[in-house]
């Protein structure tokens, strides 16, 4: 199962270059706007040492990691919400993802054109946010008009929705993304069918010059300040360094990274950060045939966690026989965990925890 993250930003900020480091799929990278039209998709495994440790114990025939799907979405420009630069098509692609990774240009390079002719990451962030807000406002305004008419006609459901719609519409008119509005989970569910772009969680990816690694240089500070105000994450990466790293033999990569003060490729940080921004956790199934990681959102209950494997598991859920990863590693086997009385039988109301090792019982 893959959770989907859309890579967005202005043209020529390094989106496709960074995407190429995330996946074996090669998006075209060129020094002109709109070279990427259809979103390129790459399925990337989530690094997790726990999967490897469980495999040492169970010695399965295969080991399967969990994944994130990254979509390289073509560059947005000012006016995208009204179709400028093929904007409507690109904005439509963003509707298909669960989170946004916003690549921000934080490097000077006279050889790479900037659509605004200067480097200013906060201005660039504002351009993208404005276009997403305007697109959401179009969607909300159409629903608002329809619901307002129903409310005036006495429709009870419409009357109950109007205060929320008014709050959402006002936020968008003010250019404030809905992720900053503090909506409750119930309120989010009430507008879920509208697929609001600005309600999606955001991770900022500061693309920096190789000479500014590892901290990021002068342009990253305002991005971090902006992200702190929003409660968003920031990852610093040099697309140029990552591209060079891809072409090196495995034995030379670590030494190359050390030259820039890095201990691991930036793509690993991006993958973990993408996982975190979606508020995800991992549970495991383990046996002789397979040890596998599964992705769910924090707060997921047992039947829905089982449904990630197969819908039949959710429909026929009976119980989840659950062990903690720490107990399995400490005691060395599932049998030893059971002998110590640490195997838990969990029902439908159990909320899964990160690192649970589970066997589902279900009826067909």
N, C-alpha and C positions, 0 to 999 in steps of 0.2 A: 504494500500500500504506500502510495506516495503523496505527501503533502506538497502543495504547489506554491512556489514563490516566484513572483514576477520581478524581473530586473528592469527598472525604469530609470529615466534620467533624460537630460537634454542630449541632443546629438553630440558626438565626438567627446564624450566624457570617459569612454573606456568600457562601456557596458559589454560589448561583444568580445572584447579582449579578455575581460574578467570571466565572462561566460565560458570562453574556450578553456580556461584553466579549471573550470568546475566540471567539465564533461569532455568525453572523447568526441562528442558532436561538435563540429566546427561551424560556428556562425561566421559569415563573411565580415571581416573587419576592414574598414576603409576610411579614408580621411575625407569623407563628405557626408552630409546629413542624409538620413533615410536609406542607407544602403541595406538595412535590415527592414523588411516589410512584414513578412509573416513571422510570428514568434517562433524562435528555435527552442526546442525542448531538450533538456539534458537530465537524465536520471542519475543522481549522485548518492553514493552510499554514505551513511552517517558513521564516522569513526566511533567505535565503542569497544574498549579493551575487555569489557565484561563478556562480550560474545566469544572472544578468543579464549578467555579463561574457562567458560562453561564448556567449550568444545574440547578442551584438554581433559575435562572430567568425563564427559559423556562419549567422547570419541565417535561422533556421528558420521554418517556417510556424506552429509553435506552441511555446510554452515551458511546461513542466509542473513545478511545484515538488513536493517531497515533503510529506507531511502527518502530523499527529498527530490522533488521535481523542480528544476529551475527553468523558467521561461525567459528568454532574451527578447524583450519587447522593444520595438523600434523607438527611436528618440522622439520625445514630445517637445513641442515648441510653444511659445506664446500664441494663443489663438487655437490651440488644438481642440478645445471644447466645441468650437464652431467649424471644425474641419480643416483648419490650417495645417499644412504639412501632413496630410492624411490622418489627422488627429483622431477623428471619430473612429476610424478602424483600429488604431492603436489603443484608444481608451476602451474599446469593446473587448480587446484581448485581456485587459487588466481585470475585467469582471470574472474571469475564469480562475483566478488564483486566490489563495487564502491569505497571503501576506505579500508585502511589497519590499523589495530591497532597492533602495534609492541610491544609485551610484552618483557621487558628487565629485566634480573635478576639483582637485586640490593640488594642481601642479601647473607651472608655467612652461610652455613650449611653443615658441613662435612658429614651429613647423606644423602644428596641429591647430586647425581653425577652431575658434570658439564662436558659437552663434551670436554671442553678444559682444564679441571682440575684446573681452577682458575676463580675468578670473575673479569670481565673487561667489563663493559657494552658497552663502545665505540667500543672495538674490536668486540663484538658480533653484534652490529649494522652494522659494516663494513662487516662482513661475510654475513649477510642477504642482504645488499645492493649490494654487489658484485655478489651474485648468481642471484639476480633479474636482474641486469644489463647484466650479461652474457646471461641469457635467452632472454631478450629483444634484445640483439645483434644478437643472432641466428635468431630471427624473422626478424629483420631489414635487416640483411645481405642478406637473401633470397630475400626480396622485392627489396633491393638496386640493386642487380645483374640484376634482371628482368627489372627494370625501366631504368637502365643505358643502357641496350641493346636497349630498345625502343627509348630512347633519341638519341642514336647514329644513329638510323634508321630514325630520323626526327620527331618522335611523339611529338606533341606540348605539350600535357598534361604531358608527362614524363619529358620533358625539364623543365617545370615549377616546377615540384616536386623535381628535383634533388638537388637544393640548400638546401631545407629543409631536405631531406634525408641525405645529407652529414653532416649537422649540428647535426642531431640526432645520426647518426652512430659514429661521432667523440666523442660526449658526452659519449656514452655507452662504447666505446673503452677506454676512460679515466676513466671509473668506476664512472661516475657522473650520478646519477639518473635523469631522464628526468623532474621530478617535479621541479628540481633546475635550469633548462635550461632557464626559462623565456619565454616559448613559448606563442604566442598570441592565442586567442580563435580560430581564423581561422586556425592557424597551428595545433592546437590540433584536430580540426575537420578533417584536411587532413590526419592525421595518426590514426584516431579513429578506423578504421577497423582493425588495427594491434593489438589492445588490449594491449598496452604497460603496463607492470606491474609497472614500475618505474614512470609512469605518475600519478598513483593513489595517492591521498592525504594520509598522514600518521599521525597518532596519536601515541605518545609513551606512553606506560603504564609501569611505574616503579614499579615492584613488590618488596616490601621491607619487612624486618623483622618487626614483631609487635612492637619490642622495638624501632624502628626508626620512628614510627608514631608520630605526623602527618606530619612532614617536609620531612622525607625520609632518613636521614643519609648520609654518605659520598659518597655512590655510585651514588646518584641521581644528584649531582651537575654537573658531566660531561655529563649526559644525557640532563639536562636542557640547558647546554651550546651548545651542538650539535643541539638540537631542535631550539634554538634561531637563530642559523646560517641558519637554513632551513626554519624558519617561521612556524614550526610545534608546536603542543601542547604537553604538558606533564601532565599526571595524575598520582599521587602517590597513590598506593593501596597496602594493604597487603592481598594477597590471603588467607593466613592462618586465619586472623581475619575475613574476609568476609565469609569463610567457617564455622567458629564457629558461626558467627552471624545468619546464615541461620537456625541453629538448635534451636535457642532460641525462647521462646514465645514472642509475639509482645510487651508485657508489660515490658520485660526485655531488649529489644534491645537498647533503648536510653541510659540507664545507662551503659550498656556494652561499647557503643561507647564513652561515656564520659571518660571512663578509659584510652582511647588512644588519648584524645584531639580532638575527632571527633564529629560533630553535625549531620551527616547523613551517611548512608552506602556509601562506595566507589563506589558501582555499579551505584548510581545515578549520581555521577560525571562522570563516564565513559560514561553513556548513553548521558548525555548532551554534553560532549566533542565530542562523536561520531557524534552527530547531528550537532555540530558547524563545525567540520572538513570537513563535506560534504557540508558546506555552504547552509544549509537548513533553511527554515522558515515554520511556521504553519499558515494555515487559517482554519476557522471554518464554518460549515453549522449548522443551528440551527432551530428547530421547535418543535412542540408538539410530534412528533414521535421520533425524534432523535437529539441529539447534538453530533457533531462528529468533530474530528481534522483531517486535511489532510496535508500531507507533500509535499512541492515543493521546488525547488531550488530558491535561490534569483535570481531575474531578470525574473522570469516566467511571461509571459503575460496571460491575462484572458482566451482565448480559451484553451491554454495548461493546465492551472490550472483546468479548467472544465474537461479536458480529464483525469485527475487523478481519477475522480469519475467514468466516463464512456466515452468511445470513442464517443458515440452518442452525448454527451454534447459538445465535441470539434467540431465535424463535423457540428452540427446544432446550434452552438453558436449564440445567438442574443445579449444578454447583461448580465452584472453582477450587480445585485442590492446589493450595498456594504455599510456596516457600519463599523466603527472602534470599536474594542473591548472596548476601553476606553469609548466611547460614550454610548454603550449599558449598561455597568456597571454603569456609572454615572447617566443615565436617567432611568434605570430600566426596559426598554422594547423596543422592535423594534418599536412599535407604537409611543412611546414617541420620539424616534430618528427621525422618519418620520415627526412627528408634528413639530419638531424643524428645519426641513429642512436640516437635516444632512445625510439623505439617499442619496447616490450617484449612478447615473446610469453610469456605465463604459462600454466602448466598447472594441473592439478587441485589441487595442494598450495599454490598461491599464496594468501596471506592478503591480502585487500583492504585498502587504505589509504584514509583519508579524502581525498577529492578526486581519486581515480582517474577518468580519462576512458576509457571502455571500449567496444570493439566485440567482441561475443561471436561465435564461430564454433561451430556445432553441427550435428549430423546429426539428421534426422527419423526 
